[in-house]
Amino acid sequence: MNPNDIAYIVVHCSATRAAQDIDIAEIDRWHRGRGWNGCGYHYVITRAGHIQGGRALTQPGAHTKGHNYHSWGVCLVGGLGNDGKGEDNFTPAQYTALRALLSSLHSTAPNAQIVGHRDLSPDVDGDGVIEKHEWMKECPCFDVRVWLAMAVS
């Protein structure tokens, strides 16, 4: 995949509870269990803030239906509360690593928009805005664009 063809850098969560300290090997097992060719993300960021490489950036991911051939996927471990609902429970180390990784990826693909998985849900009511009632998933359980604007300032 040519960086000039990358339209999106998509932030995901693993939909695991904060106490579940998994890594890319576990996600790889889950995805292979679904019949996929390994981990569908290009990067996974562990609870400790370690950036782990998944698929090569030259390969399509398996992370956002309809967008895999023109996007790169980054997954934060976490995102699920003890009640089983979406929760922004990511660590400061994860946010530091995410900021650095997104900066690096965006410098490689400067035309790409940085979005959350939920932001690529269909615009069901056709008003040009993806709203909460239209989200297919809450992933990554925070507003990536708002966070990014605050992280940069």
N, C-alpha and C positions, 0 to 999 in steps of 0.2 A: 504494500500500500504506500503510495506516494504521499508525503506529508501535505502536499498541495491539494490532495483530494480529501483530506480530513476535514469534515464539516463540524464535528462535535468531539469534545473530550467530555465523557460522561462519568459523573461521580455516582457510585453505588454504595450500598451497605450490604453486609452479609446476612442481615436479619437474624443476628444472634444476640443473646443477652450479654451484658457487660462482663459477667463472670466467665463466659466462654471465650477463652484465649486461644482461638484457632489461628492457623496460618494458611499459606497458599497450598500446602500439601493436603490439608483437610478439604479445602474448596475444590482442589483438583479431583479428589476422590468423589465428592458429591457430583461434580459435573460429569465425570466418567460414568458414574452410576446412572446418569440420565442418557447415556449413550453418546455424549459429546466427546470430542477429541481433546480432552484435558480441560484445564481451567479456562474459562471463557474470558477472563479479564486479562488485560495487559499488565496490570500492577495490582497488588494487594498491600494494604498498609495495616500492620498488626497493631494490637492495643499498645504495645511499647513504642510505636512509631517507626518500626522497621519497614522499609519499602522492599517488597519482594517482587521480582520479575515473573510474569506469567508468559502469555503469548508474546512473540516478537512483534514489534510495531509494524513490521512488514506483512503480518498475517491478520486477516479479519478476526475480530473477537466473536464471542457468543454471549453477549451481555444485554443487548437492546434490540429486540425484534424490529426488523425493518431498517435498522441503522448500522448494522455490524460492518458493512463494507465501506463505510465512510466515517468511522468513529474509533476512538480508543477508549477503553474502559478501565476505570480505577475503582477499586473496592476498598472501603473502610470496614474493618472488622467491628461488628457491633450493630447498633441501630434498633434493638428490640428491648422493650422494658420487661420487667418481671411479670407484668400483666398480659404479655403477649402482643402488645400494641407497639407501633413505631415510637421510638424515643431517641432524641439526640443525646446519646450517652458516650460520645467519642472523647478520647483523652486529649489533653493539651499536646502531647507528643504526636498524636495522630494528625491534629490540625497543623502543627508545625511541618510535619513531613508532607502533608497534602499541599500546603502552600508552596513548598519548594518543588515538589513534583509537578504540580500544575504549571508553575512558572517555566520549568524546563520543557515540558511538553508543548506549552503554548509558544515558546520561542522556536521550537522545531516546526510547529504547524500554526503560524500566526493568524491564519484566517479562520481557525476553528473557534466555535463558541464553546464556552465551558458551562455545562448544564448538569442538573441532577437528572437521574433516571426518570423521575416523575414528570419532569418538564417535557419529555418526549411522548407523553400520553396523547391520544387523539383529542382534538378540539371538538368534542361532541356537539356542543351547542353552536359552533361556528362563529363565535364572537371574536376570534383571533387571540384569545387568552386561554391558557391551560389553567383551569381553576381546580381547587381541591376536590370538588364533586366529580371531576373528570379524571383524576389520577387513577391509573391502573394499579399503582403501588405507591406507598408513601416514600419509598426509597429515594434518597438516602436519609430521610427523616429530618432534614433541615433545608432551608432555602439556599442553594449553592450560590446563586447570583448575589443575594444580600450579604452572605458571609464573605464572598470574594471581595465585594466592594468595601466591606469593613476591614478585611485583612490587608488590603492594599493601602488604605488610608492611614 
